[in-house]
Amino acid sequence: MKKIILSLAMFAISMALLITVIIPLAEHGKENGQKVETQMDTIDTKINSLSTAIAR
């Protein structure tokens, strides 16, 4: 019985850690990734417009 209670307590601690730390960090990484992707698209567009101007 003591092992079951200990296992449930450890499970509760791990779920609390997952909810309070890991998920917010993952969402923060997703937001930063989307921001960087937008910046890369802008840079690609500017480089492409510059290369067509040079070719003419």
C-alpha positions in Angstrom: 0.0 0.0 0.0 2.9 2.3 0.8 4.4 1.8 -2.7 1.0 2.7 -4.3 0.8 5.9 -2.4 4.4 6.8 -3.2 3.8 6.0 -6.9 0.7 8.2 -7.0 2.6 11.1 -5.2 5.4 10.8 -7.7 2.9 10.8 -10.6 1.2 13.9 -9.2 4.6 15.7 -8.9 5.6 14.7 -12.5 2.2 15.9 -13.9 2.5 19.2 -12.0 6.0 19.7 -13.4 4.8 18.9 -16.9 1.9 21.4 -16.7 3.8 24.2 -15.0 7.2 24.1 -16.6 7.5 22.0 -19.8 4.3 23.0 -21.6 4.9 26.7 -21.2 8.5 26.3 -22.4 7.3 24.4 -25.5 4.7 27.1 -26.3 7.4 29.8 -25.9 9.6 27.9 -28.3 6.8 27.6 -30.8 6.1 31.3 -30.7 9.8 32.1 -31.2 10.0 29.6 -34.1 7.0 31.2 -35.8 8.5 34.7 -35.4 11.9 33.6 -36.8 10.1 31.9 -39.8 8.3 35.2 -40.5 11.6 37.1 -40.4 13.2 34.6 -42.7 10.4 34.9 -45.2 10.8 38.7 -45.1 14.6 38.4 -45.7 14.1 35.9 -48.5 11.7 38.3 -50.2 14.1 41.2 -49.9 17.0 39.1 -51.3 14.9 37.9 -54.2 13.9 41.4 -55.1 17.5 42.6 -54.9 18.7 39.8 -57.2 16.1 40.6 -59.8 17.2 44.2 -59.7 20.8 43.2 -60.3 20.0 40.9 -63.2 18.4 43.6 -65.2 
